[in-house]
């Protein structure tokens, strides 16, 4: 819409914030930063191309849920060399776990002597405990960018995946506390722990089986609680994001399993 006021002309856009439409007017009228009307957040440089890439995958497969799965596979392929190195390091850590336990028993509460011995053990076995963090750190911006895509892009509104997942921008509507809809009552929002978050928590539980256990018993107990904690945390997230993390975990489990077989 155009308005004239004396010698000045004004343009007003009143449509939906769809990326392709915004891009069209941005190019047609040469409006600086017009694409910023979509709130892509701090990771704007990543969120915008991510949405564009997912839309390309959607045009190929015709389902945003499948597009997110394909996107996850592409991301994991890009991170494959780093992840492979990370899982090799974790496999070595798992091998030295019995020696770590022996050191813990040997030095008891002498933390300084224990830490010195652990560093020496890592050096001797050529193990880098920090190697497992890098792939995860690189995925954090992708995680937040995808979260932003799901909550701000109009393309994701009412985008179905399968069966009960009718809107990937909303949380899983089912709940274990009413047997996923079999019992005739609605549970409070904070108890809405759906099928997809539970599946995601299960993948985290399986993934922990391939990871070396902490030498500290208290840390080991905390690690066992994490799958349940993340299940409750992710239950309120958009189901598209939970789908991404679930598929990501499944790929990690497969890769860790292969590495563990090779390293034996």
N, C-alpha and C positions, 0 to 999 in steps of 0.2 A: 504494500500500500504506500502511495506517495502523497505527501501533503505539501502545499505551497503556502508560505507565510512571508509576504513581501517579496524580498529578493532571495529568500532562503528556501531550499527544498529539503524535506524530511522524508525518510523512508521508515516504515514500521513493519516488522515481521511478526505475524501472529500465529504461525503454524507450529506444528510439533517439532521438537528438537531432534530430527532425524539427521544422521551424519551426512548422508548423500545430498539431502536437500540443502542443509547448511553449507556444504562445500560448493554446491552449485551457485548459490547466491554470493558466496565469498569470492568466487572466481568471476562471476558475471558483473558484479558491481565494484569489485576490487576493494572490499571492506576490510581494513586491517583487523586482524585477530577476531574475525567474526565467528570462527569455529570455537572460540572460548566461551560462547554462550552455553555450551555443554560443559558442565563442571566435571572435568576429567581428573581433578585432584592434583596432588603433589607430583605424581608420576605421569604427568600429562604426556611427556615425550615417549612413554611406553604404553599408556592406556589407549591413546588414539590409534596407533598402528595395530595394537592388539585387537581392538574392536574391528578394524578394517580386515585383519587377517581372519578372524572368526567368521565374519560375514562372507568372505571368499569361500571358506570351508562349508558354510551353510548353503551357499549357492550350488556347491557340488553335491552335498548329501541331502539337503532339504530338511534337516533337523538340527536345532541349535545344541541339543544334548550330544548328538553324535559329533557335531562340529567341535564341542569342548573336549570330547575324548580324543579326536584327531589332533587338536591343538596340544593337548597334554603329551601325546606321543611325539610330536614334532619337538617340543621343548626338551623332552627327555633324550631324544636323539642328539640334539645340540649339546646337551650336557653329558653325553655318554662318556667321553674320555675322562672328564673330571670325576664322574660318579664311579667309574670303573676303578680308578686309582683310590678313591675313597673307600670302596668296599673291599679292595685288597688289603688296605690298611686295617680295616675293622676285622677282617678275617684273621690277620696276624695278631690283633689284640685279643681275639677270642682264643687263639692258640696259647698265648702267654697268660691267660686268666688264671690257670692253676698256680703258676709261679707267683703271680700277684697275691694270690690267697696265702701262699706260703710266707711271703714277705710280711703280709699283714699279721699273721700269727707270730712270726719271729720278732717283730719290733713292737707289737702291741700298741700302746698309747704314745710311743715315741714317734710323733708325726714327722719330725725333721729327718730322722734316720730313714723312715719309711719312704719319704718323698725322694731323698737322695738315691735310695736303692731302686726306686721305680724309674727314675730318669736314667740311671745306669742300665737298667733292664731294657728300656726302650732303645737306648743307643746300641746296645749289644744285638738286639733282635731287629734293628733297623725299622722300628715302628714309629709312625707319626700320629699321635692321638688327635691332633688338630685337623688332619686331612679330611675327616668325615664331616666337618662343618662347612666347607667351602660350597659344595653343591646346594646345601640347604640355604646358605646365605644368598646365593645367586637367585634362588627361587622366591625369596621373600618379596622383592619388588614385583615379580610376576603375579604373586598371590594377591597383593594389595591392588594392583592394576586390574586384575580380573574382577575383584570385589567391586571396584568402582564401575567397571563396565556393566556389571549385573544390576547395580542399583540406580545408575543414571541414564543408561541408554534405553531409548524407547523401543529399539529393536528387540530387546530381551523381555519386554513386558508381555505376559501371557504366552511366552514361548514354551510349548510343551516338550516333554521328552518321551516318557513311556508311562502307560497305565495311570498311576496315582499322581505322577509329577506333571501337573498341568501348567505350572509357571516356574521357570528356572530362576526368576528374579526373586521368588519368595522362598521361605523355608519349607522343608518337607511337612506337609499337612497332617501326616499320620502320627500316631503316638502309641508307644508300647503300653501305656497306662490305660488304654481302652481297647487293648488287643488290636490295634491298627484299624479301629472303626467297627469291630465286631460287637462291642458293647455300646449300647445306645446312650452315651453321654459325652459331652465335650470336656476335655481336660484343660486346666489352666495353661496359659502360654508357656510358662517356665517348665512345665512337665511334658511339653510336646516334643518328645524324643522319637523321631521318625525312623523309618526303615533305612533310609540312606545314611543318616548320621551313625546309626548302630553298625551298619556295614563298614563305614569309615573307621569307627573305633576298633572293630574286629581286625581290619587290615593293619592298624597301628600295633595291636597286640601281636599279630603274626610277625610284623617287622621287628619287634623287640626280640623275638626268638633268635634272630640272626645277628643281633648286636651283642657285643661283649658286655657282661654284667659288671657294674661298678664294684670295686673292691670294698667300698664302704657299705655295710648292711643297710644303713639308713637311706643312702642314696638309691640302693637297689629297691627298697620298698617304695620310695617316691616314684621311681621309674615304672613300677607295676601299676601305680594309680593313674599315670598319665593317660592311658587309653580311655578310661572312664571319664576323666576330667575333660578331655578333648571331645568326647562324644556329647557331653552336656554343652560345651562351649560352641561346637559347630552346629548344634541343633537349631540355633536361631539364625544361622547364616543362610544366605541364598542357596538353594539346592544345587544350582549350577556350580558354585564354589566348592561345595561338599563333593560333588561329582568329580571335579577336577582333582581334588586332594585324594579321593579314594582311588582313582585311576593311577595317579602319581605313586601312591603307596603300593599298588599292585605291581607296577613296573619295577619299583625299587625291590620288592620282595623277590621277583623273578630274577633280577640282576644279581642280588645278593646270594640267592640260591645257586646260581651258575658259578659265581666267583668262589663260593664255599666248596663246591665240588672240584673246581680246578685247583684250588689251593691245598686240598687234602693230600 
